[in-house]
Structure formats: C-alpha cells, structure tokens
C-alpha cells in the first residue's frame, strides 16, 4: 500500500462509508492473501472495487498480465488513478451489480473474480446481482475471491444456496487494519 493512497481512500470513505468498505486500503498481508491462488495461468481476471489498486498490484506480482485485467470501479475518484497506474488494464466505471446486464466478454473465459466490495453493507438483492453477474463470466473451475472484515462469509447462505455456490475461508490475517479474511466462492460440484 502506498502512503499516498490513504488520503484519497479516506476521503472517498467519508463521502460514502457504505460504498467504501474500509477507511484505508488493504495492506500487503491482505493483498497477498487475496491473490495467493491466482497465477498467469488463471487467464482473464475481473477485479470488483479495485479502489487504489492494492489487489491489482498483488495480481501483477503473481504473474497476471495487465492486459488480462478488467477493473470494475464505481468510485469516480479512483478511475483516473487506476488508468494511470495500470494503462494496460481495462478500467470500467460502473456498478458491479450491472455485470449481469453488460457484455464484458463472449462466453465464460474468466478464471477468477477478485472482490474488494463491502458486501456486508449491501442489500441482499445487490449481492445476488453481483454474484450472478460474476459467475456468468467465470469458466468451470473459476472462483470468486471476497475479502471481508467480518467474522464470517459476507454472502448469506440463502444467496449461496440460490446460486448453487459454496464458500470456504482460504485464510485470515491480523496484519491488516482491520483484520481480514478471504473467502473462495465457487460452484458446487454436481451430485453424483
């Protein structure tokens, strides 16, 4: 995390605390945790709510090419910053709940979706729309990675069941302010 990122992030949080999930960008420990299962072989990656790009940097460190990144950000303050820092990535100014109605890719080529969104503060219908849209682009075996600062998965069981998804915690770090956990959300295996 760059110290220069704290002030713009904090300003965005002050303006709309329900839209910005934390008062400061995630630190290196949370970023490494978020990207730990993603490599260059994962293929295209969608990042939801990249903010100042801390997870984006971690993805690049794991070998993901900028050309394989689609960054979906609703906070207009962050768009120019992301475009400047990651000129090879596709940066889209839109609400992540619109994924289901947009045509970002043909078919389902995406290997991972990384989300820094504050799902805990969103109404269930919006969380459902975000996950439904993300999984429309994820190929079989692809996964949705979600950070949370709460004590459990931020996606309610009813939504996971409705979309036939499962969630598992892939790790926690107390070396972040606030402490964070990352969940892998994936399709349930078909019953035999």
C-alpha positions in Angstrom: 0.0 0.0 0.0 1.3 3.4 -0.9 1.1 6.0 1.9 -0.2 8.5 -0.8 -3.3 6.2 -1.2 -4.5 6.7 2.3 -5.9 10.2 1.9 -7.9 9.7 -1.3 -9.2 6.4 0.1 -10.2 8.1 3.4 -11.9 11.0 1.6 -14.0 8.5 -0.5 -14.9 6.7 2.7 -16.0 9.9 4.4 -18.2 10.8 1.4 -19.9 7.4 1.2 -18.9 4.9 4.0 -21.4 2.3 2.9 -19.9 2.1 -0.6 -16.2 2.1 0.5 -15.7 -0.9 2.7 -12.8 0.2 4.8 -11.2 3.5 6.0 -7.9 2.7 4.3 -6.7 0.4 1.5 -5.8 -3.2 2.4 -2.2 -3.8 3.4 0.4 -6.2 1.9 -0.7 -9.2 4.0 -4.4 -9.0 2.9 -3.3 -8.3 -0.7 -1.1 -11.4 -0.8 -3.8 -13.5 0.8 -6.3 -12.3 -1.8 -4.1 -13.2 -4.7 -2.5 -16.4 -3.4 -4.4 -18.8 -5.6 -4.2 -16.8 -8.8 -1.4 -17.0 -11.4 -0.7 -16.1 -15.0 -2.4 -19.4 -16.0 -5.7 -18.3 -14.4 -6.3 -16.2 -17.5 -8.5 -13.2 -17.5 -9.4 -11.7 -14.1 -12.1 -9.3 -13.2 -11.5 -7.1 -10.1 -14.5 -5.5 -8.5 -13.9 -2.4 -6.4 -10.2 -2.1 -7.0 -10.0 1.3 -5.3 -6.4 2.4 -5.4 -5.2 -0.9 -6.9 -3.6 -2.8 -3.9 -5.1 -6.1 -5.0 -4.3 -5.2 -8.6 -0.6 -4.9 -7.7 -0.7 -8.3 -5.9 -2.3 -9.9 -9.0 0.5 -8.4 -11.2 3.1 -9.8 -8.7 1.5 -13.2 -9.1 2.2 -13.0 -12.9 -1.2 -11.8 -14.2 -0.7 -9.5 -17.2 -2.3 -6.1 -17.2 -4.0 -7.0 -20.5 -5.8 -9.8 -18.6 -7.3 -7.5 -16.0 -10.7 -5.9 -16.1 -11.1 -3.4 -13.2 -14.7 -2.5 -12.4 -14.8 0.6 -10.1 -17.8 2.7 -9.2 -15.9 5.4 -7.3 -15.1 8.1 -9.9 -12.3 9.4 -7.7 -10.3 6.2 -8.3 -10.8 5.8 -12.1 -8.0 8.3 -13.3 -5.7 6.8 -10.7 -6.3 3.2 -11.9 -6.0 4.3 -15.6 -2.6 5.9 -14.8 -1.2 3.1 -12.7 -2.4 0.2 -14.9 -2.5 1.5 -18.5 -2.7 -2.0 -20.0 -5.8 -3.0 -18.0 -9.4 -2.4 -19.0 -10.8 0.1 -16.4 -14.6 0.4 -16.3 -16.6 3.0 -14.4 -19.7 1.1 -13.4 -21.6 -0.6 -10.6 -20.6 -4.2 -10.1 -24.3 -5.1 -9.9 -24.5 -4.2 -13.6 -22.3 -7.2 -14.6 -25.3 -9.4 -15.3 -26.6 -7.0 -18.0 -23.2 -5.9 -19.6 -21.3 -7.9 -22.2 -17.7 -7.7 -21.0 -16.7 -11.0 -22.6 -18.0 -13.5 -25.0 -18.7 -16.8 -23.3 -17.2 -17.5 -19.9 -13.4 -17.1 -20.2 -12.7 -15.6 -16.8 -10.6 -17.7 -14.4 -11.1 -15.5 -11.3 -13.1 -12.6 -9.9 -11.4 -10.7 -7.1 -13.7 -8.5 -5.0 -12.9 -5.8 -2.5 -16.5 -4.7 -2.3 -18.2 -4.2 1.0 -20.8 -6.9 0.6 -21.8 -6.8 4.3 -23.3 -3.3 3.8 -25.2 -4.1 0.6 -28.8 -5.3 0.4 -29.2 -9.0 -0.5 -30.6 -8.2 -4.0 -27.5 -6.3 -4.9 -25.2 -9.1 -3.6 -27.2 -11.6 -5.6 -26.9 -9.5 -8.8 -23.1 -9.1 -8.3 -22.5 -12.8 -7.8 -24.9 -13.8 -10.6 -23.2 -11.5 -13.0 -19.7 -12.6 -12.0 -20.5 -16.3 -12.3 -21.9 -15.7 -15.8 -18.3 -14.8 -16.9 -16.5 -17.5 -14.8 -15.5 -20.6 -16.6 -16.0 -24.0 -14.9 -13.4 -24.3 -12.1 -13.2 -20.5 -11.8 -13.6 -18.8 -8.4 -14.8 -15.6 -6.8 -12.5 -14.3 -4.1 -14.0 -12.0 -1.5 -12.3 -10.1 1.3 -14.2 -9.4 4.5 -13.6 -7.7 7.8 -16.5 -9.5 9.4 -16.4 -12.8 11.4 -17.9 -15.0 8.6 -18.5 -15.1 4.9 -20.2 -11.9 3.8 -22.5 -13.7 1.3 -25.6 -15.0 3.1 -26.3 -18.8 2.9 -29.6 -18.1 1.2 -27.8 -16.5 -1.7 -25.2 -19.2 -1.9 -27.9 -21.8 -2.0 -30.0 -19.9 -4.6 -27.0 -19.7 -6.9 -25.8 -23.2 -6.1 -22.5 -21.9 -4.7 -20.2 -22.8 -1.8 -17.8 -20.7 0.2 -14.7 -21.6 2.1 -12.2 -19.4 4.0 -8.8 -19.6 2.4 -7.1 -17.5 5.1 -7.0 -14.7 7.6 -4.6 -12.0 8.5 -4.3 -9.9 11.6 -1.6 -7.9 9.9 -4.2 -5.7 8.3 -6.3 -2.8 9.7 -8.9 -4.1 10.3 -8.1 -7.8 10.4 -9.3 -9.5 7.2 -10.4 -12.9 5.9 -10.6 -14.0 2.3 -13.3 -16.4 1.0 -13.2 -18.5 -2.1 -16.7 -18.8 -3.6 -17.2 -21.5 -6.2 -19.9 -23.5 -7.9 -20.9 -26.6 -6.0 -19.8 -29.9 -7.6 -22.6 -31.7 -9.4 -24.2 -34.5 -7.3 -23.2 -38.0 -8.4 
